[in-house]
Structures are given as structure tokens and as C-alpha cells.
């Protein structure tokens, strides 16, 4: 696993760290995911959850107080209550508080049964976990999914964020999504921030949580510190 911080721009500290799958020698997520098939999807999903918790604990995340965001594959979950048991055992083994776990899924993965996904989200929320819809705006049916069920968090796809400060259509779309989520009680995280201009545009819209190379690149089996530029440090003070 590699980890990348999700930053709370009100105080400049990590709200959470996202666990990103890597190969044993640091190979990319794409190279790992290309080896996932119907026959090993369940085992892969379970092992990723355990590895994320164990590695984050070893890296010191528990002491930091930040949350841990773990990607999961909805099509690998046959029963949310049953499939979470291995995760709970892994958390108990390292004394990881389960109320600091967030489970995120991407809308880039086509969902065979949206009602099943809605059941997963509802079950996880009832168990006290955070839930997040990743890559919102880039996948199969973002608004339709949001109409069916409301996760705790949506993560705006980086393609919506790229050049946000210089694109009026992008700002109008993102601003509308932010207002809609605020009305629904859904927290917005913006992904892929790379420039001060993008950050300023998001700040103006009231987005509190951000993630991207502007703050830190993912670090293999470690929790990278948040890099704040002087202008941002002054704003956080």
C-alpha cells in the first residue's frame, strides 16, 4: 500500500489518508488491478483491506488521529455483514478504531446490481463506517447513483478539477455539485489538486477537503507529510 493525505484546508492537517494498492516492489495500481479477475476478486478485495489497515497502523496513522480510506470492489462483496468480518478482525488485531475507517468505491466500476451497492452503503453506515463515492463525474452514472443512495462523501474526479480556476464551465459544474451535496448532507472531497489556482477556486466554493500532488504524492508504505506553501500556511494560521 501507498498512502496519500486528504487535507482539511481549515487547519492544514490530514483529515484522512487514502490507501492505494501497489505491487510488492511498488508497481502501479493499474498493473495490480489488471490481474484481478472473477476468480480472485473476493480474495483480492479482502487482502487489500487487511493490508491497508496493517500497513497504516505500522506507519503510525492511529497515533495521528486521521482516518483511513480504503478502496473496495462492490462486485466482490456478496454479503456486507459477512464480508466485513475479516476487516474487523484485522482492525482489532492492531487496535485500529473502526469508526475511523472510510470505505470508498469508484463509479468507474460498472455496477451489476445498484440495489446491492445501496445495501452495502447502508450496512456500512449502520456499522459506523464512513462511505465514499470516488471519481464522481467520470464514471457510469454519477447522478443516478447519488439519487439512489447517499454516501457520506463524494470525491470529485480530478478531470473536473484540472484547470478549474481558468474554466468557467468547470467552476459552474463543480459549484453546482458542491451546493447539491451540501443540501443532501454529503461531504465533498476534491481530488487531483496540482496548483494554487485550483485550490483557491475550491476554497471560494466552500470545499473543505482536498487531495492531490499540490500537498503530497502517495508514499509507499509510509504517511507523507502535508506540504504547505507559504501562502497557504498564512491562511491556515
Buried (B, 14 or more C-beta within 10 A) or exposed (E): BBBBBBBBBEEBBBBBBBBBBBEEEEEEBEEBEEEBEEEEBBEBBBEBBBBBBBBBBEBEBBEBEBBBBBBBBBBBBEEBEEBBEBBBEBBEEEEBEBEBBBBBBBBEBEBEEBEBBBBBBBBBBEBEBBBBBBBBBBBEEBEEBBEBBBBBBBBBBBEBBBBBBEBEEBBEBBBEBBEBBEEEEBBBBBBBBBBEEBBBBBBEBEBBBBBBBBBBEBBEBBBBEBEBEEEBEEBEE
